[in-house]
Amino acid sequence: MSVEATTRDRLDRLALRQAFSLFPTGVVAVCAQIDGEPVGIAMNSFTSISLDPPLVGISVARTSTTWPRLSGSDRLGLSVLGAEQGQLCRSLASQKPDRFGDAPLRVTDGGAVLLEGAALWLECSVRSVFEGGDHEVVLLDVLSSELFPDVEPLVFHQSQFRALQVSD
């Protein structure tokens, strides 16, 4: 089934959202400890930027009420969520007050919050923030990383969580 192509002057938010959903992505939890409590959000707009210096980027909706709290943190924990963390992802993306539930987490000395069960942990600090339409584009310095290569990543495609399949 084909969906009608659109031109810039006919772009419709729903059609564009559907078009962007065709690009499969991982899901990242961005978290910090603020006033002794974990605060975090889930997002799929995450990308590697540079190896030297080590940089990554995220894109955060201007409507987020969580990002203003996180943006002032000295350290942010980025956890690339594992395939078994779909429910945690939905919880972090919600508006409910206790988004973490009983999820096991680790807080670094710098206050970054990292989620157990993730495929990758990055401890970062904000380097720059740029205007990006209805989003802020945030460039982050990567200060440390820890890999968990045996953990399959959570994949988001067409507004659903998907599993990776190994081909021969």
JONOR-V992662 format. One line per field, one symbol per residue. phi: phi as a letter, one per 20 degrees, with the letter a starting at -180 (. if undefined). psi: psi as a letter, one per 20 degrees, with the letter a starting at -180 (. if undefined). A space follows every 50 residues. Layout:
phi = ???
psi = ???
This chain:
phi = .ddgfcdgfdfdgfffffffffefcecdedbbeclmcfcacdbdecbfdb ecffccccccffefeeggfffeffcdeddffegedgffgfffeedffdfe ldffbcdfgenfddefneebdcdccfebccfbmecdededfeebbbecfe efffddblmcecdfcedf
psi = pqppqqrgijppgghgggghiioqrrpppoqrppljqpprqqqjnqqqgq hnroqrqrpppiipihghghhjqhppppooqrhjkgggghghirjqgnhh ckpprpprhijqpppqirhqppprqpgqpqplcjrppppppohqqpqmii ppqpppplkqprqqppq.
